[in-house]
């Protein structure tokens, strides 16, 4: 099976601290974007939308189906975890992306 799957690291510079999240994409045009953020009083990992962002810079990495699935399952598991949290000096969006890549066997 060819590598029809990819992960995209999206970086944003339109705030004081910036932000980064990851989009997992596959055949048929499906995609899921996950990030660790503080939005609307909610803290932690969640599904995010980049539709409203104008300050986006993206880098795409090809992955296998197994890597995409491992990364998806890892991120989805964090969303339902009661310990899901965010911290600016640890457990932030950059830490999330590093750990997500590690979950997919891509290193950190």
C-alpha positions in Angstrom: 0.0 0.0 0.0 1.5 3.4 -0.9 1.8 6.1 1.7 -1.5 7.8 1.2 -1.5 9.0 4.7 0.1 12.1 6.1 0.5 14.2 9.2 0.7 17.9 8.9 2.3 20.1 11.5 0.5 23.5 11.5 2.1 26.4 13.2 0.4 29.7 13.9 2.0 33.0 14.7 -1.0 35.3 15.3 -0.8 35.4 19.1 1.7 36.2 21.8 2.7 32.6 22.4 1.8 31.1 18.9 0.3 27.7 18.6 0.9 24.4 16.8 -1.4 21.4 16.1 -1.4 18.3 13.9 -3.7 17.2 11.1 -3.9 13.5 10.2 -5.0 12.9 6.6 -5.8 9.9 4.6 -7.4 8.6 1.4 -10.8 9.9 0.5 -10.1 13.4 1.8 -10.7 12.7 5.5 -8.7 14.6 8.1 -8.6 15.1 11.8 -6.8 18.0 13.5 -5.8 17.7 17.2 -4.1 20.2 19.4 -3.5 21.0 23.1 -4.8 24.5 23.8 -6.9 26.8 26.1 -10.0 27.8 24.2 -13.2 29.2 25.7 -12.3 28.2 29.2 -11.5 24.6 28.2 -8.1 23.2 28.8 -6.4 20.2 27.1 -6.3 18.1 24.0 -9.2 18.4 21.6 -10.2 18.3 18.0 -9.4 21.7 16.5 -10.4 23.5 13.3 -8.0 25.6 11.3 -10.7 27.0 9.1 -10.7 30.4 10.8 -6.9 30.8 11.0 -5.1 33.1 8.6 -1.6 32.9 10.0 -0.9 29.2 9.2 2.4 27.6 8.2 2.3 23.9 7.5 4.8 21.1 7.0 3.5 17.7 5.6 5.1 14.3 6.5 4.1 11.1 4.8 3.2 8.2 7.2 1.9 4.7 6.9 -1.6 3.7 7.8 -0.4 2.1 11.0 1.5 5.3 12.1 -1.6 7.4 11.3 -3.8 5.1 13.3 -1.4 5.0 16.3 -1.3 8.8 16.3 -5.1 9.1 16.0 -5.7 6.6 18.8 -3.2 8.3 21.1 -4.7 11.7 20.6 -8.3 10.5 20.8 -7.4 8.6 24.0 -6.2 11.9 25.6 -9.4 13.7 24.9 -11.4 11.2 27.0 -8.7 10.9 29.7 -9.8 12.6 33.0 -6.2 13.8 33.4 -6.4 15.7 30.0 -4.8 19.1 30.8 -2.8 22.0 29.4 0.2 23.8 31.0 2.1 26.6 29.4 5.4 25.3 30.9 4.7 21.7 30.3 1.9 19.7 28.6 1.6 22.5 26.0 0.9 22.4 22.3 4.6 21.8 21.4 4.9 19.0 23.9 1.7 17.5 22.5 3.1 17.5 18.9 6.3 15.9 20.1 4.5 13.2 22.0 2.1 12.6 19.1 5.0 12.0 16.7 6.5 9.6 19.3 3.2 7.7 19.5 3.4 7.2 15.7 7.0 6.0 15.9 8.4 9.1 14.3 10.7 10.1 17.1 10.5 13.5 18.8 
